[in-house]
Amino acid sequence: MNNKKELLPLGSIVYLQEGTQKLMIVGRGVIFDDEETGEKAFADYMGVLYPMGFQTESTLFFQHENVDKVVFEGYSDEDEDRFLEIYEKWTKTLTVPKKEIK
């Protein structure tokens, strides 16, 4: 990806490692309150169960390295390319830790 951070586009459908349910990516670069630590944490993605969609209790945060299989890759155009350039710069300035998700 031309030295840009590798991220899947919004709308992508994936399986996570050890996962049995498809997830649709609905957010990227998410800072959230980590329930385990009580601290702010950073995740590459926010996903919802597919095909159910958004449900408060089933929103999941995960990292790019947790993706096992891409079932469908979301729409991407020149705006996506620009987003990835900005995203990479932004992640280098973050003071919030990246959540290790297993």
Contacts in CASP RR format, 6 or more apart in sequence:
PFRMAT RR
TARGET T0000
AUTHOR 0000-0000-0000
METHOD contacts of the structure
MODEL  1
MNNKKELLPLGSIVYLQEGTQKLMIVGRGVIFDDEETGEKAFADYMGVLY
PMGFQTESTLFFQHENVDKVVFEGYSDEDEDRFLEIYEKWTKTLTVPKKE
IK
1 84 0 8 1.000
4 81 0 8 1.000
4 84 0 8 1.000
4 85 0 8 1.000
4 88 0 8 1.000
5 84 0 8 1.000
5 87 0 8 1.000
5 88 0 8 1.000
5 91 0 8 1.000
6 64 0 8 1.000
7 28 0 8 1.000
7 44 0 8 1.000
7 45 0 8 1.000
7 64 0 8 1.000
7 84 0 8 1.000
7 87 0 8 1.000
8 14 0 8 1.000
8 25 0 8 1.000
8 45 0 8 1.000
8 64 0 8 1.000
8 67 0 8 1.000
8 70 0 8 1.000
8 73 0 8 1.000
8 74 0 8 1.000
9 25 0 8 1.000
9 73 0 8 1.000
9 74 0 8 1.000
9 75 0 8 1.000
9 76 0 8 1.000
9 80 0 8 1.000
10 25 0 8 1.000
10 26 0 8 1.000
10 27 0 8 1.000
10 28 0 8 1.000
10 74 0 8 1.000
10 75 0 8 1.000
11 24 0 8 1.000
11 25 0 8 1.000
11 26 0 8 1.000
11 72 0 8 1.000
11 74 0 8 1.000
11 75 0 8 1.000
12 24 0 8 1.000
12 25 0 8 1.000
12 70 0 8 1.000
12 72 0 8 1.000
12 73 0 8 1.000
12 74 0 8 1.000
13 22 0 8 1.000
13 23 0 8 1.000
13 24 0 8 1.000
13 25 0 8 1.000
13 50 0 8 1.000
13 70 0 8 1.000
13 71 0 8 1.000
13 72 0 8 1.000
14 22 0 8 1.000
14 23 0 8 1.000
14 25 0 8 1.000
14 67 0 8 1.000
14 68 0 8 1.000
14 69 0 8 1.000
14 70 0 8 1.000
14 71 0 8 1.000
15 21 0 8 1.000
15 22 0 8 1.000
15 23 0 8 1.000
15 67 0 8 1.000
15 68 0 8 1.000
15 69 0 8 1.000
15 71 0 8 1.000
16 23 0 8 1.000
16 62 0 8 1.000
16 66 0 8 1.000
16 67 0 8 1.000
16 68 0 8 1.000
17 66 0 8 1.000
17 67 0 8 1.000
17 68 0 8 1.000
18 68 0 8 1.000
19 68 0 8 1.000
21 49 0 8 1.000
21 50 0 8 1.000
22 49 0 8 1.000
22 50 0 8 1.000
22 51 0 8 1.000
22 71 0 8 1.000
23 47 0 8 1.000
23 48 0 8 1.000
23 49 0 8 1.000
23 50 0 8 1.000
23 60 0 8 1.000
23 62 0 8 1.000
24 47 0 8 1.000
24 48 0 8 1.000
24 49 0 8 1.000
24 50 0 8 1.000
24 53 0 8 1.000
25 45 0 8 1.000
25 46 0 8 1.000
25 47 0 8 1.000
25 74 0 8 1.000
26 46 0 8 1.000
26 47 0 8 1.000
26 48 0 8 1.000
26 54 0 8 1.000
27 45 0 8 1.000
27 46 0 8 1.000
27 47 0 8 1.000
28 44 0 8 1.000
28 45 0 8 1.000
28 46 0 8 1.000
28 87 0 8 1.000
29 42 0 8 1.000
29 43 0 8 1.000
29 44 0 8 1.000
29 45 0 8 1.000
29 46 0 8 1.000
29 87 0 8 1.000
29 91 0 8 1.000
30 42 0 8 1.000
30 43 0 8 1.000
30 44 0 8 1.000
30 45 0 8 1.000
30 46 0 8 1.000
30 61 0 8 1.000
31 40 0 8 1.000
31 41 0 8 1.000
31 42 0 8 1.000
31 96 0 8 1.000
32 40 0 8 1.000
32 41 0 8 1.000
32 42 0 8 1.000
32 43 0 8 1.000
32 46 0 8 1.000
32 61 0 8 1.000
33 39 0 8 1.000
33 40 0 8 1.000
33 41 0 8 1.000
34 40 0 8 1.000
34 41 0 8 1.000
34 99 0 8 1.000
39 97 0 8 1.000
40 96 0 8 1.000
41 61 0 8 1.000
41 96 0 8 1.000
41 97 0 8 1.000
41 98 0 8 1.000
41 99 0 8 1.000
42 91 0 8 1.000
42 94 0 8 1.000
42 96 0 8 1.000
42 97 0 8 1.000
42 98 0 8 1.000
42 99 0 8 1.000
43 61 0 8 1.000
43 62 0 8 1.000
43 63 0 8 1.000
43 98 0 8 1.000
43 99 0 8 1.000
43 101 0 8 1.000
44 62 0 8 1.000
44 63 0 8 1.000
44 64 0 8 1.000
45 61 0 8 1.000
45 62 0 8 1.000
45 63 0 8 1.000
45 64 0 8 1.000
46 59 0 8 1.000
46 60 0 8 1.000
46 61 0 8 1.000
47 59 0 8 1.000
47 60 0 8 1.000
47 61 0 8 1.000
47 62 0 8 1.000
48 54 0 8 1.000
48 55 0 8 1.000
48 58 0 8 1.000
48 59 0 8 1.000
48 60 0 8 1.000
49 55 0 8 1.000
49 58 0 8 1.000
52 58 0 8 1.000
61 99 0 8 1.000
61 101 0 8 1.000
62 101 0 8 1.000
63 98 0 8 1.000
63 99 0 8 1.000
63 100 0 8 1.000
63 101 0 8 1.000
66 101 0 8 1.000
END
